[in-house]
Amino acid sequence: MSVQNEYNRENRSSENVLKACEKLGIAFLPWYPLGAGAALKSPKVKSLAKKHRAPPAQIALAWLLAKSPVVLPIPGTADLEHFEENAGAAQLTLSPDEMRELN
């Protein structure tokens, strides 16, 4: 069982659903995790991307992964290079200060 709702840095309207999923141990699959590219344009995301020497998409996806242990983002791409970049977010660790900055 899982829940699949739109959720990203710019659209957190499903925050209460995410919290319910955490309580019940249900996977939460945020679709549109990059918010049509809005996350990639965020000054905070861009700044952390420079600091980590990572693409902005990795920062936005790492934020989602760190947000909750039940979150499983599903960024779509038809490009192998973007797929590999997106997968790299799982190896990126954001500090508590960085998470607060992005929140």
All heavy atoms as an XYZ file, in Angstrom:
789
protein
N       0.840     -1.162      0.000
C       0.000      0.000      0.000
C       0.889      1.230      0.000
O       1.950      1.257      0.627
C      -0.879     -0.017      1.265
C      -1.817      1.132      1.311
S      -2.943      1.257      2.724
C      -2.989     -0.287      3.488
N       0.458      2.255     -0.711
C       1.190      3.517     -0.746
C       0.221      4.647     -1.072
O      -0.887      4.422     -1.537
C       2.314      3.476     -1.781
O       1.772      3.394     -3.086
N       0.691      5.851     -0.822
C      -0.045      7.056     -1.189
C       0.820      7.805     -2.183
O       2.029      7.915     -1.994
C      -0.322      7.945      0.051
C      -0.900      9.281     -0.356
C      -1.234      7.227      1.022
N       0.196      8.305     -3.227
C       0.930      9.035     -4.249
C       0.248     10.391     -4.435
O      -0.826     10.478     -5.019
C       0.938      8.244     -5.551
C       1.803      8.829     -6.614
C       1.856      7.934     -7.847
O       1.127      6.973     -7.975
N       2.735      8.271     -8.768
N       0.880     11.444     -3.906
C       0.352     12.809     -4.000
C       1.436     13.739     -4.509
O       2.623     13.486     -4.297
C      -0.087     13.321     -2.624
C      -1.389     12.729     -2.153
O      -1.927     11.818     -2.746
N      -1.887     13.244     -1.043
N       1.007     14.844     -5.098
C       1.976     15.866     -5.473
C       2.576     16.436     -4.191
O       1.862     16.757     -3.239
C       1.323     16.993     -6.277
C       2.323     18.045     -6.695
C       1.750     19.097     -7.623
O       0.577     19.010     -8.002
O       2.513     20.018     -7.976
N       3.899     16.525     -4.173
C       4.588     17.051     -2.997
C       5.997     17.423     -3.410
O       6.699     16.636     -4.047
C       4.627     15.997     -1.885
C       5.157     16.505     -0.568
C       4.337     17.188      0.309
C       6.475     16.302     -0.208
C       4.817     17.661      1.525
C       6.967     16.774      1.007
C       6.133     17.449      1.861
O       6.613     17.921      3.056
N       6.407     18.628     -3.059
C       7.760     19.102     -3.344
C       8.015     20.319     -2.459
O       7.149     20.700     -1.665
C       7.940     19.409     -4.841
C       6.870     20.322     -5.386
O       6.711     21.450     -4.929
N       6.101     19.830     -6.357
N       9.178     20.935     -2.587
C       9.517     22.083     -1.723
C       8.506     23.204     -1.848
O       8.206     23.885     -0.879
C      10.907     22.638     -2.069
C      12.026     21.873     -1.418
C      13.334     22.646     -1.463
N      13.249     23.840     -0.645
C      13.290     25.084     -1.129
N      13.415     25.328     -2.407
N      13.213     26.115     -0.312
N       7.983     23.400     -3.026
C       7.068     24.517     -3.255
C       5.615     24.164     -2.964
O       4.807     25.042     -2.716
C       7.198     25.006     -4.707
C       8.516     25.710     -4.988
C       9.711     24.763     -5.053
O       9.541     23.593     -5.438
O      10.820     25.184     -4.694
N       5.261     22.898     -3.043
C       3.885     22.472     -2.817
C       3.862     21.410     -1.719
O       4.106     20.239     -1.972
C       3.269     21.908     -4.096
C       1.833     21.460     -3.898
O       1.319     21.426     -2.795
N       1.176     21.117     -4.990
N       3.541     21.850     -0.534
C       3.504     20.940      0.619
C       2.072     20.779      1.133
O       1.853     20.539      2.313
C       4.403     21.467      1.725
C       5.838     21.599      1.260
C       6.715     22.060      2.374
N       7.892     22.716      1.826
C       8.847     23.201      2.566
N       8.790     23.133      3.864
N       9.874     23.790      1.998
N       1.121     20.895      0.232
C      -0.285     20.810      0.645
C      -0.648     19.426      1.189
O      -1.649     19.286      1.874
C      -1.202     21.185     -0.519
O      -1.018     20.303     -1.609
N       0.172     18.429      0.920
C      -0.093     17.076      1.429
C       0.716     16.752      2.679
O       0.912     15.585      3.011
C       0.213     16.042      0.333
O      -0.683     16.167     -0.730
N       1.181     17.774      3.374
C       1.992     17.555      4.580
C       1.261     16.683      5.600
O       1.842     15.787      6.204
C       2.377     18.894      5.202
C       3.393     18.806      6.314
C       4.814     18.583      5.824
O       5.177     19.086      4.751
O       5.566     17.886      6.532
N      -0.043     16.937      5.779
C      -0.811     16.144      6.745
C      -0.933     14.688      6.295
O      -0.936     13.777      7.118
C      -2.186     16.765      6.994
C      -3.038     16.858      5.749
O      -2.521     16.855      4.626
N      -4.330     16.974      5.917
N      -1.006     14.452      4.993
C      -1.058     13.083      4.472
C       0.279     12.390      4.720
O       0.319     11.224      5.127
C      -1.412     13.077      2.966
C      -1.375     11.660      2.402
C      -2.771     13.723      2.729
N       1.372     13.105      4.512
C       2.700     12.552      4.780
C       2.819     12.148      6.247
O       3.303     11.060      6.562
C       3.789     13.554      4.402
C       5.225     13.181      4.774
C       5.636     11.853      4.168
C       6.178     14.292      4.354
N       2.370     13.000      7.143
C       2.439     12.685      8.582
C       1.608     11.446      8.913
O       2.022     10.603      9.717
C       1.977     13.883      9.426
C       2.874     15.103      9.296
C       4.281     14.807      9.750
C       5.175     16.000      9.529
N       6.579     15.665      9.551
N       0.446     11.319      8.281
C      -0.392     10.138      8.507
C       0.306      8.882      7.987
O       0.275      7.832      8.643
C      -1.751     10.316      7.839
N       0.959      8.995      6.844
C       1.699      7.862      6.295
C       2.825      7.445      7.234
O       3.081      6.252      7.418
C       2.258      8.208      4.916
S       1.016      8.281      3.619
N       3.507      8.428      7.823
C       4.572      8.121      8.775
C       4.017      7.331      9.958
O       4.599      6.328     10.374
C       5.227      9.409      9.279
C       6.089     10.090      8.255
C       6.615     11.442      8.725
O       6.145     11.959      9.759
O       7.491     11.984      8.036
N       2.889      7.781     10.501
C       2.288      7.107     11.659
C       1.869      5.682     11.332
O       1.961      4.784     12.177
C       1.084      7.892     12.166
C       1.440      9.160     12.884
C       0.209      9.884     13.378
C       0.599     11.223     13.994
N      -0.577     11.987     14.411
N       1.388      5.470     10.108
C       0.854      4.163      9.722
C       1.878      3.283      9.007
O       1.588      2.133      8.675
C      -0.376      4.358      8.830
C      -1.547      5.086      9.491
C      -2.611      5.440      8.458
C      -2.127      4.244     10.610
N       3.079      3.828      8.746
C       4.112      3.060      8.057
C       3.781      2.798      6.596
O       4.125      1.751      6.052
N       3.124      3.744      5.957
C       2.725      3.623      4.558
C       3.682      4.448      3.693
O       4.003      5.588      4.030
C       1.278      4.138      4.366
C       0.307      3.275      5.178
C       0.890      4.167      2.893
C      -1.112      3.818      5.212
N       4.100      3.873      2.588
C       4.981      4.591      1.664
C       4.255      5.805      1.081
O       3.080      5.733      0.735
C       5.432      3.671      0.542
N       4.988      6.915      0.990
C       4.461      8.153      0.414
C       5.307      8.467     -0.815
O       6.498      8.715     -0.699
C       4.549      9.288      1.441
C       3.988     10.597      0.953
C       2.652     10.904      1.138
C       4.798     11.525      0.318
C       2.128     12.117      0.694
C       4.292     12.743     -0.130
C       2.945     13.037      0.053
N       4.684      8.422     -1.985
C       5.389      8.666     -3.244
C       5.039     10.056     -3.755
O       3.950     10.258     -4.288
C       4.996      7.621     -4.288
C       5.494      6.203     -4.016
C       4.604      5.485     -3.030
C       5.592      5.439     -5.297
N       5.938     11.021     -3.542
C       5.650     12.376     -4.016
C       5.865     12.480     -5.526
O       6.972     12.329     -6.011
C       6.641     13.249     -3.257
C       7.770     12.349     -2.940
C       7.204     10.959     -2.830
N       4.791     12.669     -6.251
C       4.957     12.883     -7.680
C       5.146     14.368     -7.932
O       4.773     15.188     -7.116
C       3.817     12.299     -8.509
C       2.442     12.822     -8.265
C       1.530     12.324     -7.386
C       1.804     13.929     -8.892
N       0.379     13.052     -7.427
C       0.513     14.047     -8.358
C       2.204     14.853     -9.864
C      -0.369     15.040     -8.747
C       1.311     15.835    -10.254
C       0.044     15.912     -9.700
N       5.756     14.659     -9.048
C       6.148     16.022     -9.382
C       7.141     16.544     -8.338
O       7.027     17.666     -7.849
C       4.916     16.920     -9.453
C       4.796     17.772    -10.685
C       5.228     17.321    -11.914
C       4.240     19.027    -10.610
C       5.098     18.098    -13.044
C       4.102     19.822    -11.732
C       4.531     19.347    -12.941
O       4.404     20.123    -14.059
N       8.129     15.715     -7.967
C       9.024     16.076     -6.862
C       9.898     17.300     -7.126
O      10.417     17.885     -6.185
C       9.873     14.827     -6.668
C       9.866     14.156     -7.996
C       8.505     14.441     -8.581
N      10.037     17.678     -8.390
C      10.831     18.864     -8.706
C       9.945     20.051     -9.053
O      10.434     21.121     -9.422
C      11.819     18.572     -9.845
C      12.823     17.459     -9.540
C      13.705     17.185    -10.743
C      13.661     17.789     -8.319
N       8.635     19.870     -8.923
C       7.696     20.974     -9.108
C       7.836     21.682    -10.442
O       7.936     22.900    -10.474
N       7.855     20.935    -11.534
C       7.990     21.499    -12.881
C       9.253     22.358    -13.008
O       9.276     23.340    -13.724
C       6.757     22.304    -13.272
N      10.263     21.997    -12.266
C      11.535     22.717    -12.341
C      11.655     23.878    -11.380
O      12.712     24.493    -11.282
N      10.578     24.186    -10.645
C      10.629     25.308     -9.709
C      11.715     25.098     -8.658
O      12.412     26.040     -8.275
C       9.272     25.513     -9.042
N      11.872     23.865     -8.210
C      12.893     23.571     -7.193
C      14.290     23.867     -7.720
O      15.178     24.261     -6.968
C      12.796     22.116     -6.754
N      14.471     23.690     -9.015
C      15.795     23.895     -9.613
C      16.156     25.370     -9.714
O      17.322     25.714     -9.851
C      15.842     23.260    -11.001
C      15.368     21.811    -11.081
C      15.476     21.307    -12.503
C      16.118     20.920    -10.121
N      15.159     26.236     -9.631
C      15.371     27.676     -9.751
C      15.488     28.370     -8.398
O      15.832     29.537     -8.330
C      14.227     28.295    -10.543
C      14.141     27.758    -11.955
C      12.888     28.234    -12.648
C      12.738     27.520    -13.983
N      11.407     27.675    -14.529
N      15.201     27.653     -7.338
C      15.232     28.225     -5.995
C      16.646     28.669     -5.628
O      17.597     27.888     -5.733
C      14.752     27.181     -4.982
O      15.161     27.521     -3.681
N      16.811     29.918     -5.162
C      18.144     30.378     -4.743
C      18.746     29.515     -3.636
O      19.959     29.268     -3.636
C      17.900     31.810     -4.259
C      16.651     32.240     -4.946
C      15.818     30.997     -5.103
N      17.926     29.047     -2.710
C      18.446     28.202     -1.628
C      18.954     26.875     -2.174
O      20.009     26.389     -1.763
C      17.361     27.958     -0.584
C      17.005     29.192      0.213
C      15.908     28.906      1.205
C      15.526     30.163      1.955
N      14.458     29.925      2.924
N      18.203     26.281     -3.087
C      18.620     25.014     -3.692
C      19.891     25.226     -4.500
O      20.840     24.441     -4.404
C      17.491     24.422     -4.570
C      17.995     23.251     -5.398
C      16.315     23.992     -3.696
N      19.934     26.288     -5.289
C      21.122     26.574     -6.100
C      22.358     26.780     -5.229
O      23.447     26.306     -5.558
C      20.884     27.810     -6.961
C      19.973     27.584     -8.137
C      19.850     28.889     -8.906
C      19.079     28.762    -10.162
N      19.014     30.042    -10.898
N      22.194     27.479     -4.119
C      23.319     27.737     -3.223
C      23.860     26.429     -2.639
O      25.078     26.207     -2.606
C      22.872     28.680     -2.100
O      23.883     28.817     -1.137
N      22.963     25.569     -2.183
C      23.407     24.287     -1.628
C      23.988     23.387     -2.717
O      24.902     22.604     -2.447
C      22.263     23.588     -0.901
C      21.902     24.198      0.451
C      20.698     23.505      1.052
C      23.079     24.119      1.406
N      23.473     23.493     -3.926
C      24.016     22.699     -5.028
C      25.473     23.079     -5.274
O      26.321     22.202     -5.465
C      23.178     22.917     -6.283
N      25.764     24.373     -5.240
C      27.159     24.815     -5.397
C      28.019     24.276     -4.264
O      29.117     23.788     -4.481
C      27.237     26.340     -5.430
C      26.869     26.936     -6.748
C      27.092     28.439     -6.735
C      26.745     29.025     -8.081
N      26.988     30.468     -8.136
N      27.505     24.398     -3.046
C      28.258     23.946     -1.878
C      28.582     22.450     -1.969
O      29.684     22.020     -1.635
C      27.450     24.234     -0.609
C      28.103     23.752      0.655
C      27.246     24.049      1.860
C      27.834     23.429      3.112
N      26.945     23.615      4.259
N      27.605     21.654     -2.403
C      27.786     20.196     -2.486
C      28.355     19.740     -3.827
O      28.577     18.538     -4.011
C      26.449     19.493     -2.241
C      26.029     19.476     -0.810
N      26.438     18.509      0.072
C      25.237     20.322     -0.108
C      25.907     18.745      1.264
N      25.176     19.842      1.179
N      28.538     20.711     -4.736
C      28.999     20.376     -6.089
C      28.104     19.301     -6.704
O      28.563     18.260     -7.180
C      30.451     19.939     -6.076
C      31.374     21.048     -5.649
C      32.801     20.653     -5.717
N      33.627     21.796     -5.374
C      34.893     21.723     -5.113
N      35.514     20.565     -5.155
N      35.570     22.811     -4.813
N      26.823     19.594     -6.641
C      25.803     18.657     -7.124
C      24.788     19.423     -7.958
O      24.622     20.632     -7.778
C      25.111     18.001     -5.931
N      24.102     18.748     -8.840
C      23.033     19.406     -9.586
C      21.895     19.809     -8.639
O      21.644     19.114     -7.637
C      22.544     18.334    -10.565
C      23.612     17.294    -10.594
C      24.299     17.371     -9.263
N      21.205     20.902     -8.914
C      20.085     21.316     -8.056
C      19.034     20.220     -7.862
O      18.466     20.095     -6.781
C      19.502     22.529     -8.785
C      20.663     23.091     -9.532
C      21.472     21.893     -9.965
N      18.812     19.409     -8.891
C      17.824     18.329     -8.756
C      18.210     17.374     -7.629
O      17.348     16.895     -6.890
C      17.678     17.564    -10.072
N      19.497     17.110     -7.476
C      19.934     16.222     -6.389
C      19.621     16.822     -5.025
O      19.229     16.108     -4.107
C      21.423     15.917     -6.497
C      21.749     14.865     -7.500
C      23.214     14.472     -7.457
O      24.007     14.999     -6.680
N      23.583     13.536     -8.316
N      19.794     18.121     -4.895
C      19.501     18.780     -3.619
C      18.007     18.672     -3.309
O      17.615     18.310     -2.199
C      19.943     20.263     -3.644
C      21.447     20.382     -3.908
C      19.531     20.971     -2.356
C      22.344     19.744     -2.878
N      17.175     18.979     -4.297
C      15.727     18.922     -4.091
C      15.273     17.501     -3.756
O      14.425     17.304     -2.869
C      14.997     19.441     -5.326
N      15.837     16.512     -4.428
C      15.465     15.123     -4.150
C      16.043     14.644     -2.810
O      15.374     13.904     -2.077
C      15.920     14.218     -5.294
C      15.205     14.458     -6.622
C      15.887     13.680     -7.747
C      13.729     14.100     -6.527
N      17.245     15.074     -2.483
C      17.831     14.716     -1.184
C      16.991     15.292     -0.050
O      16.823     14.658      0.998
C      19.275     15.209     -1.093
N      16.462     16.502     -0.255
C      15.575     17.112      0.750
C      14.351     16.224      0.957
O      13.969     15.949      2.099
C      15.160     18.513      0.308
C      14.147     19.144      1.198
C      14.386     19.793      2.383
C      12.728     19.174      1.016
N      13.194     20.218      2.934
C      12.169     19.851      2.110
C      11.891     18.687      0.022
C      10.802     20.058      2.243
C      10.525     18.884      0.145
C       9.997     19.566      1.246
N      13.758     15.751     -0.121
C      12.591     14.870     -0.005
C      12.949     13.581      0.724
O      12.212     13.139      1.613
C      12.042     14.521     -1.396
C      11.157     15.555     -2.052
C      10.912     15.194     -3.515
C       9.834     15.677     -1.310
N      14.062     12.981      0.354
C      14.474     11.730      0.988
C      14.746     11.901      2.478
O      14.466     11.002      3.279
C      15.707     11.168      0.287
C      15.472     10.643     -1.133
C      16.800     10.398     -1.835
C      14.628      9.374     -1.094
N      15.275     13.057      2.857
C      15.574     13.315      4.268
C      14.338     13.737      5.048
O      14.327     13.674      6.277
C      16.646     14.390      4.381
N      13.314     14.156      4.347
C      12.094     14.665      4.987
C      11.414     13.590      5.830
O      10.902     13.878      6.900
C      11.154     15.165      3.888
C       9.970     15.907      4.364
C      10.320     17.345      4.602
C       9.050     18.103      4.876
N       9.143     19.007      5.964
N      11.413     12.358      5.342
C      10.719     11.285      6.052
C      11.210      9.935      5.545
O      11.488      9.788      4.352
C       9.208     11.394      5.808
O       8.548     10.232      6.262
N      11.279      8.947      6.426
C      11.717      7.619      5.982
C      10.698      6.914      5.087
O      11.028      5.924      4.451
C      11.927      6.849      7.287
C      11.128      7.570      8.307
C      11.070      9.008      7.870
N       9.472      7.407      5.009
C       8.470      6.773      4.151
C       8.402      7.395      2.754
O       7.653      6.935      1.895
C       7.058      6.771      4.804
C       7.070      6.012      6.123
C       6.506      8.166      4.974
N       9.193      8.446      2.508
C       9.158      9.141      1.226
C       9.986      8.394      0.177
O      11.144      8.062      0.412
C       9.668     10.592      1.367
C       9.914     11.230      0.011
C       8.678     11.425      2.150
N       9.362      8.159     -0.963
C      10.022      7.535     -2.107
C       9.706      8.367     -3.346
O       8.719      8.132     -4.023
C       9.509      6.101     -2.310
C       9.710      5.143     -1.143
C       8.862      3.898     -1.314
C      11.168      4.793     -1.015
N      10.519      9.396     -3.644
C      10.216     10.266     -4.780
C      10.276      9.514     -6.109
O      11.049      8.571     -6.250
C      11.291     11.347     -4.733
C      12.224     10.987     -3.654
C      11.734      9.771     -2.964
N       9.470      9.959     -7.048
C       9.443      9.326     -8.361
C       9.630     10.382     -9.461
O       8.706     10.684    -10.201
C       8.153      8.512     -8.576
C       6.919      9.348     -8.234
C       8.165      7.230     -7.794
C       5.597      8.700     -8.595
N      10.834     10.936     -9.568
C      11.066     11.905    -10.645
C      11.072     11.175    -11.987
O      11.653     10.105    -12.116
C      12.438     12.490    -10.321
C      13.122     11.412     -9.553
C      12.039     10.688     -8.786
N      10.399     11.739    -12.942
C      10.352     11.121    -14.263
C      11.399     11.718    -15.182
O      11.692     12.909    -15.117
N      11.983     10.881    -16.014
C      12.917     11.349    -17.031
C      13.045     10.293    -18.105
O      12.885      9.100    -17.835
C      14.308     11.671    -16.440
O      15.124     12.204    -17.465
C      14.968     10.457    -15.837
N      13.316     10.731    -19.294
C      13.583      9.818    -20.400
C      15.067      9.840    -20.746
O      15.506      9.162    -21.655
C      12.750     10.221    -21.621
N      15.828     10.601    -19.987
C      17.245     10.816    -20.255
C      18.078     10.040    -19.237
O      17.924     10.238    -18.037
C      17.522     12.327    -20.170
C      18.949     12.679    -20.489
O      19.822     12.411    -19.636
O      19.177     13.232    -21.567
N      18.952      9.166    -19.711
C      19.775      8.347    -18.826
C      20.651      9.195    -17.912
O      20.813      8.891    -16.727
C      20.632      7.365    -19.632
C      21.505      6.415    -18.813
C      20.666      5.587    -17.849
C      22.314      5.526    -19.729
N      21.205     10.284    -18.441
C      22.060     11.154    -17.623
C      21.270     11.759    -16.461
O      21.744     11.789    -15.331
C      22.659     12.270    -18.481
C      23.650     13.137    -17.732
C      24.277     14.202    -18.620
O      24.393     13.994    -19.842
O      24.660     15.249    -18.069
N      20.053     12.220    -16.733
C      19.217     12.770    -15.654
C      18.822     11.680    -14.663
O      18.761     11.926    -13.457
C      17.965     13.440    -16.211
C      18.232     14.757    -16.842
N      17.458     15.257    -17.848
C      19.203     15.673    -16.626
C      17.935     16.434    -18.221
N      18.997     16.698    -17.492
N      18.561     10.485    -15.175
C      18.236      9.370    -14.285
C      19.378      9.122    -13.303
O      19.168      8.979    -12.093
C      17.942      8.103    -15.096
C      17.770      6.882    -14.251
C      16.598      6.659    -13.555
C      18.804      5.968    -14.122
C      16.449      5.533    -12.752
C      18.669      4.847    -13.322
C      17.479      4.623    -12.639
N      20.602      9.092    -13.815
C      21.771      8.858    -12.961
C      21.970     10.008    -11.974
O      22.309      9.782    -10.814
C      23.013      8.636    -13.817
C      22.965      7.321    -14.556
C      24.074      7.149    -15.586
O      24.776      8.133    -15.910
O      24.233      6.011    -16.074
N      21.752     11.249    -12.437
C      21.839     12.406    -11.531
C      20.808     12.281    -10.415
O      21.119     12.483     -9.246
C      21.570     13.707    -12.290
C      22.751     14.280    -12.988
C      22.421     15.614    -13.655
O      21.302     16.149    -13.464
O      23.294     16.120    -14.377
N      19.581     11.963    -10.789
C      18.509     11.843     -9.798
C      18.826     10.751     -8.779
O      18.637     10.940     -7.579
C      17.174     11.562    -10.482
C      16.663     12.732    -11.289
O      17.114     13.860    -11.125
N      15.736     12.461    -12.186
N      19.320      9.621     -9.254
C      19.661      8.516     -8.349
C      20.764      8.921     -7.381
O      20.808      8.441     -6.241
C      20.066      7.289     -9.157
N      21.636      9.818     -7.795
C      22.724     10.295     -6.938
C      22.238     11.025     -5.699
O      22.975     11.167     -4.725
N      20.995     11.463     -5.696
C      20.441     12.152     -4.523
C      20.423     11.250     -3.298
O      20.534     11.726     -2.164
C      19.031     12.654     -4.817
N      20.328      9.951     -3.514
C      20.303      9.011     -2.392
C      21.637      8.982     -1.650
O      21.690      8.583     -0.481
C      19.946      7.610     -2.889
N      22.706      9.420     -2.307
C      24.031      9.430     -1.689
C      24.374     10.775     -1.049
O      25.401     10.907     -0.411
C      25.099      9.086     -2.733
C      24.859      7.784     -3.450
C      24.753      6.606     -2.514
O      25.562      6.459     -1.602
N      23.747      5.778     -2.705
N      23.506     11.746     -1.227
C      23.762     13.094     -0.742
C      23.096     13.286      0.624
O      21.910     13.017      0.768
C      23.191     14.098     -1.754
C      23.772     15.487     -1.726
C      23.706     16.065     -3.124
C      23.035     16.365     -0.774
N      23.858     13.711      1.595
C      23.319     13.931      2.933
C      23.285     15.422      3.233
O      24.314     16.097      3.136
C      24.175     13.213      3.996
O      24.217     11.820      3.678
C      23.595     13.409      5.385
N      22.116     15.912      3.579
C      21.966     17.314      3.971
C      22.028     17.409      5.486
O      21.435     16.589      6.190
C      20.630     17.863      3.462
C      20.449     17.853      1.944
C      19.032     18.264      1.573
C      21.457     18.766      1.272
N      22.737     18.394      5.982
C      22.863     18.592      7.430
C      21.532     19.105      7.987
O      20.692     19.629      7.232
C      23.958     19.600      7.733
O      23.531     20.901      7.363
N      21.343     18.997      9.302
C      20.133     19.573      9.909
C      19.986     21.069      9.603
O      18.879     21.541      9.349
C      20.327     19.320     11.406
C      21.184     18.094     11.460
C      22.122     18.233     10.286
N      21.090     21.803      9.592
C      21.027     23.230      9.250
C      20.577     23.431      7.810
O      19.791     24.330      7.514
C      22.383     23.907      9.462
C      22.703     24.127     10.929
O      21.771     24.102     11.762
O      23.896     24.327     11.240
N      21.087     22.598      6.911
C      20.684     22.700      5.506
C      19.205     22.351      5.331
O      18.494     23.009      4.558
C      21.564     21.806      4.637
C      22.997     22.296      4.539
C      23.942     21.323      3.891
O      23.716     20.091      3.979
O      24.933     21.792      3.313
N      18.746     21.358      6.061
C      17.327     20.991      5.997
C      16.467     22.163      6.478
O      15.444     22.492      5.860
C      17.036     19.740      6.826
C      17.534     18.460      6.200
S      16.753     18.066      4.620
C      15.068     17.696      5.147
N      16.882     22.795      7.577
C      16.126     23.957      8.079
C      16.125     25.075      7.049
O      15.106     25.740      6.846
C      16.718     24.447      9.405
C      16.239     23.664     10.617
C      16.662     24.324     11.920
N      18.096     24.257     12.165
C      18.733     23.190     12.628
N      18.081     22.090     12.911
N      20.038     23.237     12.836
N      17.251     25.285      6.394
C      17.347     26.323      5.379
C      16.372     26.049      4.222
O      15.754     26.963      3.709
C      18.785     26.389      4.848
C      19.021     27.476      3.839
C      20.472     27.522      3.364
O      21.367     27.027      4.076
O      20.689     28.035      2.267
N      16.252     24.790      3.839
C      15.364     24.436      2.742
C      13.896     24.394      3.161
O      13.019     24.495      2.315
C      15.772     23.093      2.134
C      17.086     23.114      1.381
C      17.495     21.702      0.982
C      17.002     24.010      0.167
N      13.673     24.195      4.446
C      12.281     24.168      4.923
C      11.740     25.574      4.960
O      10.637     25.857      4.926
C      12.164     23.516      6.292
C      12.266     22.015      6.196
O      11.914     21.416      5.194
N      12.769     21.389      7.242
